């Protein structure tokens, strides 16, 4: 037993502690108490005689209560001096029994919560568009108020720096599409029509969609992360304090830059995808000119304009959703990652929905 800390009792279910119960008090002081088998019912520990108590000593008392409680003995404490109350509360909060987890909601509650979050998310996007579009119209009427230096720099980052990856992805997709279709068409001797299939697919659909997806992962997520970082660092609050508009001064230049860059990247992606199809046709024994001649007979200006129109809409969507997610980010370091993830996922879903809608509309309009 420690020479400075001692235990007296138990007498009538009562145990008195004296001296300093700190990290220097060895754990064997409780050995004699734990070895007794005649203790029944309840045991009260009188802490009034303690002259010192640290976190280690409080942890010993909590361990003792848990150990004896496992034997069916209810342990309680009394008489602790007020000076040691903060140490005791800290030990109980950090080392005490864990708080039971809250009950899990049922399936209907989870579904209702998801539906509520989805509707709130849609409302936030609509509200952001309701603020962004008037800013865009005002800039068209007064273009000298635009932040064109920032817009050009962002357009260069979004367009020029994205050229290699966009061209590579489109080239590989065009090559794969041509190769897979050629293997089937060659059986019937109509492999020359691979040029039509690749041309229409790439120009009307895949070139635009691939470009938008690449920009979603590259530029849209960057916009979300940048604005979320500014939100976390309270820079957005500083904008509002100075009477500036984050939508006008931060989001609008990014939306303009990506909206202008996407059609240019789409043209490059279309050419790269067609080049991939031409490579497959050359490998099948057709001259390079045959691919472009066949393509020119079935590809017209309406197909090109369709792809470019969708590129403008997709570029606007990617930038707007990315900026909205960044400006709506929460606080804390994890908010940046969450904003970027939400921006990418939301953009992909919205792009797929818009592309499906355009397919139906253009079919109805015979365009």
C-alpha positions in Angstrom: 0.0 0.0 0.0 1.2 3.5 -0.8 2.9 5.2 2.2 1.0 8.5 1.5 -2.3 7.2 0.3 -4.3 4.8 2.4 -7.7 3.1 2.5 -9.7 2.5 5.6 -12.6 0.1 5.8 -14.8 -1.1 4.6 -17.1 -0.8 7.6 -20.8 -1.2 7.1 -20.4 -0.9 3.4 -18.3 2.2 3.6 -14.8 2.9 2.4 -12.8 6.0 3.4 -9.9 7.3 1.3 -7.1 9.5 2.7 -4.1 11.2 1.2 -3.2 12.1 -2.4 -4.7 9.9 -5.1 -2.5 10.7 -8.1 -0.5 9.0 -10.8 2.1 8.2 -8.1 -0.3 6.0 -6.2 0.3 2.4 -7.3 -2.5 0.3 -8.7 -1.9 -2.5 -6.1 -3.6 -0.4 -3.4 -6.9 -1.8 -4.6 -5.6 -5.4 -4.6 -6.8 -6.3 -1.1 -10.2 -4.8 -1.8 -10.7 -6.7 -5.0 -9.7 -9.9 -3.3 -12.5 -9.7 -0.8 -15.6 -11.8 -1.6 -17.7 -10.8 1.4 -18.8 -7.5 -0.1 -22.5 -7.4 -1.1 -25.1 -4.9 -2.1 -23.7 -1.4 -2.1 -20.3 0.2 -1.3 -19.9 3.9 -0.6 -16.5 5.5 -1.1 -15.9 8.6 1.1 -13.6 10.9 -0.9 -13.6 13.6 1.8 -10.1 12.7 3.0 -8.4 13.1 -0.3 -5.7 15.8 -0.2 -5.0 15.6 -4.0 -6.7 14.1 -7.0 -5.5 14.1 -10.7 -6.9 12.5 -13.8 -5.1 9.3 -13.2 -6.5 8.9 -9.7 -10.0 9.7 -10.9 -9.5 7.0 -13.6 -8.6 4.5 -10.9 -11.8 5.2 -9.0 -13.9 4.8 -12.2 -12.1 1.6 -13.0 -12.8 0.4 -9.5 -16.5 1.2 -9.8 -16.7 -0.7 -13.2 -14.8 -3.7 -11.9 -16.9 -4.1 -8.7 -20.0 -3.3 -10.7 -19.3 -6.4 -12.8 -19.5 -8.4 -9.6 -22.9 -7.0 -8.8 -21.7 -4.5 -6.3 -23.1 -1.0 -6.6 -20.4 1.6 -5.9 -21.1 5.3 -5.1 -18.9 8.2 -4.3 -19.5 11.1 -1.8 -17.6 13.8 0.0 -15.5 14.9 -2.9 -14.1 18.4 -2.3 -15.3 21.1 -4.7 -11.7 21.8 -5.8 -11.5 18.4 -7.4 -14.9 18.5 -9.1 -13.6 19.7 -12.5 -11.1 16.8 -12.6 -13.8 14.4 -11.7 -16.2 15.7 -14.3 -13.5 15.5 -17.0 -12.7 11.9 -16.1 -16.4 10.9 -16.1 -17.0 12.5 -19.5 -14.0 11.0 -21.1 -13.5 7.7 -19.3 -17.1 7.0 -18.1 -19.5 4.6 -19.7 -20.1 5.5 -23.3 -23.4 7.2 -24.2 -25.7 4.8 -25.9 -26.2 5.6 -29.6 -29.5 7.3 -30.5 -32.1 5.0 -31.9 -31.9 4.5 -35.6 -34.8 6.1 -37.6 -37.1 3.7 -39.5 -37.2 3.5 -43.3 -40.1 6.0 -43.6 -38.2 8.6 -41.5 -35.0 8.2 -43.5 -37.0 8.5 -46.8 -38.7 11.6 -45.5 -35.4 13.1 -44.5 -33.8 12.4 -47.8 -36.8 13.9 -49.6 -36.6 17.0 -47.5 -32.9 17.4 -48.1 -33.4 16.9 -51.9 -36.1 19.5 -52.1 -34.0 21.9 -50.0 -31.1 21.2 -52.4 -33.2 21.9 -55.5 -34.6 25.1 -53.9 -31.0 26.3 -53.1 -30.0 25.7 -56.8 -33.0 27.6 -58.1 -32.4 30.5 -55.7 -28.8 30.7 -56.8 -29.9 30.7 -60.5 -32.5 33.4 -59.6 -29.6 35.6 -58.3 -27.1 34.6 -61.1 -29.3 35.2 -64.2 -30.1 38.9 -63.4 -26.4 39.5 -62.8 -25.7 38.0 -66.2 -28.4 40.1 -67.8 -27.0 43.2 -66.1 -23.5 42.4 -67.4 -24.9 42.1 -70.9 -26.3 45.6 -70.6 -23.2 47.1 -68.9 -20.3 45.0 -70.0 -17.7 47.5 -68.7 -18.6 46.4 -65.2 -17.4 42.8 -65.8 -14.3 41.4 -64.2 -12.8 40.4 -67.6 -9.2 39.9 -66.5 -10.3 37.3 -64.0 -12.7 35.8 -66.6 -10.0 35.5 -69.2 -7.6 33.9 -66.7 -10.2 31.4 -65.6 -11.1 30.6 -69.3 -7.4 29.9 -70.0 -7.3 27.6 -67.0 -10.5 25.8 -67.9 -9.9 25.6 -71.7 -6.2 25.6 -72.6 -5.1 23.5 -69.6 -7.9 21.0 -70.2 -7.0 20.5 -73.9 -4.8 17.4 -73.5 -7.1 15.3 -71.2 -10.2 16.3 -73.2 -8.6 15.4 -76.6 -7.2 12.1 -75.2 -10.5 10.9 -73.7 -12.5 11.8 -76.9 -9.9 10.1 -79.1 -10.0 6.9 -77.1 -13.8 6.9 -77.0 -14.1 7.5 -80.7 -11.6 4.7 -81.4 -13.4 2.3 -79.1 -16.8 3.1 -80.5 -15.5 2.7 -84.1 -13.7 -0.6 -83.3 -16.7 -2.2 -81.5 -19.2 -1.2 -84.2 -16.8 -2.2 -87.0 -16.5 -5.7 -85.7 -20.2 -6.2 -86.2 -20.7 -4.2 -89.4 -17.8 -6.0 -91.1 -19.8 -9.2 -90.9 -22.4 -7.7 -93.3 -19.9 -5.8 -95.5 -21.1 -2.4 -94.4 -18.2 -1.3 -92.3 -18.0 2.0 -94.2 -21.0 3.1 -92.3 -18.9 3.2 -89.2 -18.0 6.7 -90.2 -21.6 7.7 -90.0 -22.2 6.1 -86.7 -19.1 7.6 -85.1 -19.6 11.0 -86.7 -23.2 11.4 -85.5 -22.6 9.9 -82.1 -19.5 12.0 -81.4 -20.8 15.3 -82.8 -24.3 15.2 -81.4 -23.8 13.4 -78.1 -20.5 12.0 -76.9 -18.2 14.9 -77.7 -20.3 17.4 -75.8 -21.1 15.0 -72.9 -17.5 13.9 -72.5 -16.2 17.5 -72.5 -18.8 18.4 -69.8 -17.9 15.4 -67.7 -14.2 16.2 -67.9 -14.8 19.8 -67.0 -17.0 18.7 -64.1 -14.2 16.7 -62.6 -11.5 19.3 -63.4 -13.0 22.8 -63.4 -16.4 22.4 -61.6 -14.8 20.6 -58.6 -12.0 23.3 -58.5 -14.6 26.0 -58.4 -16.4 24.3 -55.5 -13.2 23.7 -53.6 -12.0 27.3 -54.1 -15.2 29.0 -53.0 -15.6 26.5 -50.1 -12.1 27.4 -48.9 -13.0 31.1 -49.1 -16.2 30.3 -47.2 -14.3 28.4 -44.5 -11.7 31.1 -44.2 -14.5 33.7 -43.8 -13.5 35.5 -46.9 -17.1 35.3 -48.2 -18.2 37.0 -45.0 -15.7 39.7 -45.7 -17.1 40.2 -49.1 -20.6 40.6 -47.6 -19.3 43.0 -44.9 -17.8 45.2 -47.6 -21.1 45.3 -49.5 -19.8 43.1 -52.3 -21.7 40.3 -53.9 -20.0 36.9 -54.0 -22.3 35.8 -56.9 -21.4 38.8 -59.0 -17.7 39.1 -58.2 -16.8 35.4 -57.7 -19.4 33.1 -59.4 -20.2 35.2 -62.5 -16.6 35.3 -63.9 -16.3 31.5 -63.4 -19.7 30.9 -65.1 -18.8 33.1 -68.1 -15.3 31.6 -68.4 -16.6 28.0 -68.5 -19.6 28.8 -70.7 -17.3 30.3 -73.3 -14.6 27.6 -73.0 -16.9 24.5 -73.3 -17.9 25.0 -77.0 -14.2 25.4 -78.0 -13.3 22.3 -76.1 -16.3 20.5 -77.6 -15.0 21.2 -81.2 -11.6 19.8 -80.2 -13.2 16.8 -78.6 -15.4 16.2 -81.8 -12.3 16.3 -84.0 -10.3 14.0 -81.7 -13.2 11.5 -81.6 -13.6 11.5 -85.4 -9.8 11.1 -85.7 -10.1 8.0 -83.5 -12.8 6.6 -85.8 -10.6 7.4 -88.8 -7.7 5.4 -87.3 -9.9 2.3 -87.0 -11.1 2.7 -90.6 -7.6 2.9 -91.8 -6.7 -0.2 -89.9 -9.6 -2.0 -91.6 -8.2 -1.1 -95.0 -10.2 1.9 -96.0 -8.3 5.1 -97.1 -8.4 8.0 -94.8 -10.3 10.1 -97.3 -13.1 7.5 -97.5 -14.0 8.2 -93.8 -14.3 11.9 -94.2 -16.2 11.6 -97.6 -18.7 9.3 -96.1 -19.1 11.5 -93.0 -19.6 14.7 -95.1 -22.6 13.0 -96.8 -24.6 12.5 -93.6 -23.3 15.1 -91.2 -24.7 18.5 -91.6 -24.8 21.9 -89.9 -27.7 21.0 -87.7 -25.8 18.2 -86.1 -22.9 20.5 -85.3 -25.1 23.3 -84.0 -26.9 20.8 -81.8 -23.7 19.7 -80.1 -22.5 23.3 -79.7 -25.9 24.4 -78.2 -25.7 21.6 -75.7 -22.1 22.6 -75.0 -23.1 26.1 -74.0 -25.8 24.8 -71.7 -23.6 22.2 -70.2 -20.8 24.6 -69.6 -23.1 27.0 -67.8 -24.5 24.2 -65.8 -21.2 22.8 -64.7 -19.9 26.2 -63.6 -23.1 27.3 -61.9 -23.6 24.1 -59.9 -19.9 24.1 -58.9 -20.1 27.7 -57.7 -23.3 27.2 -55.8 -21.9 24.1 -54.0 -18.9 26.1 -53.0 -20.8 29.1 -51.7 -23.2 26.9 -49.8 -20.4 25.0 -48.0 -20.4 24.6 -44.3 -17.6 25.3 -41.8 -14.6 23.2 -40.9 -11.9 21.5 -43.0 -14.2 18.7 -44.2 -16.5 21.3 -45.8 -14.1 21.8 -48.7 -14.1 18.1 -49.6 -17.8 17.8 -49.2 -18.5 20.8 -51.4 -16.3 19.4 -54.2 -17.9 15.9 -53.9 -21.4 17.3 -53.9 -20.6 19.5 -56.9 -19.3 16.7 -59.0 -22.1 14.3 -58.1 -24.8 16.9 -58.7 -23.3 18.0 -62.0 -23.1 14.4 -63.4 -26.7 13.8 -62.4 -27.9 17.1 -63.9 -25.9 16.6 -67.1 -27.4 13.2 -67.6 -30.9 14.5 -67.0 -30.4 17.5 -69.4 -28.9 15.3 -72.1 -31.9 13.0 -71.9 -34.3 16.0 -72.1 -32.4 17.4 -75.1 -32.6 14.0 -76.8 -36.4 13.9 -76.5 -36.9 17.6 -77.5 -34.7 17.3 -80.6 -36.5 14.1 -81.6 -39.8 15.8 -81.3 -38.6 18.9 -83.2 -36.9 16.6 -85.8 -33.7 18.5 -85.4 
